[in-house]
Amino acid sequence: MNELRPGDDSLTTALRAVAAEDRSRRAAPFVEARLLAEARSIARGRRTRARAAMVAMAAVLFIAIAVPLWPPSSGEVAVDPGRTSDGAALTGEVTTEFFPLTYSSVPASDGQVVRMQVPRAALSRFGVTSFVVSDDPSATVMAEVVVGNDGLARAVRFVRAGTSDQQEQIQ
């Protein structure tokens, strides 16, 4: 193999000449422009993500402070007890009071009452045991559910056919 001798500077001289020539050369203007635009785009994306993270942290902090200070709901639901969700008058029906559900403390500015069939077991969860006439455990009962404009159920009451005397007896 060829060994570098102390007096042999031809390789060093050649490398210095190549380095000097590279210093005088530049990238084409369109290549330089594209590289600068890409670097700026990457920096802009990083700044945007950093701002989004800061806003998210501020929102979480605000919610963590505001939720415990939010006034609790009284559990009352503003519903006309004499009408169904479609506006028809209730006649000959016995109803329980409205029972607040899990999301009843979340504020809702608007909502509607929806009638649906629920399993009879739902009555026992609210402590209503004398409301059902049937002994069939697989039976369903009619319920009116107050649903907020956000889709969350706020309160429920149970409905069955009966007389006004029975209504007074339940209340």
Rosetta blueprint (number, residue, H / E / L):
1 M L
2 N L
3 E L
4 L L
5 R L
6 P L
7 G L
8 D L
9 D L
10 S H
11 L H
12 T H
13 T H
14 A H
15 L H
16 R H
17 A H
18 V H
19 A H
20 A H
21 E H
22 D H
23 R H
24 S H
25 R L
26 R L
27 A L
28 A L
29 P H
30 F H
31 V H
32 E H
33 A H
34 R H
35 L H
36 L H
37 A H
38 E H
39 A H
40 R H
41 S H
42 I H
43 A H
44 R H
45 G H
46 R H
47 R H
48 T H
49 R H
50 A H
51 R H
52 A H
53 A H
54 M H
55 V H
56 A H
57 M H
58 A H
59 A H
60 V H
61 L H
62 F H
63 I H
64 A H
65 I H
66 A H
67 V H
68 P H
69 L H
70 W L
71 P L
72 P L
73 S L
74 S L
75 G L
76 E L
77 V L
78 A L
79 V L
80 D L
81 P L
82 G L
83 R E
84 T L
85 S L
86 D L
87 G L
88 A L
89 A E
90 L L
91 T L
92 G L
93 E E
94 V E
95 T E
96 T L
97 E L
98 F L
99 F E
100 P E
101 L L
102 T H
103 Y H
104 S H
105 S H
106 V L
107 P L
108 A L
109 S L
110 D L
111 G E
112 Q E
113 V E
114 V E
115 R E
116 M E
117 Q E
118 V E
119 P E
120 R L
121 A H
122 A H
123 L H
124 S H
125 R H
126 F L
127 G L
128 V L
129 T L
130 S L
131 F L
132 V L
133 V L
134 S L
135 D L
136 D L
137 P L
138 S L
139 A L
140 T E
141 V E
142 M E
143 A E
144 E E
145 V E
146 V E
147 V E
148 G E
149 N L
150 D L
151 G L
152 L L
153 A E
154 R E
155 A E
156 V E
157 R E
158 F E
159 V E
160 R E
161 A E
162 G L
163 T L
164 S H
165 D H
166 Q H
167 Q H
168 E H
169 Q H
170 I H
171 Q L
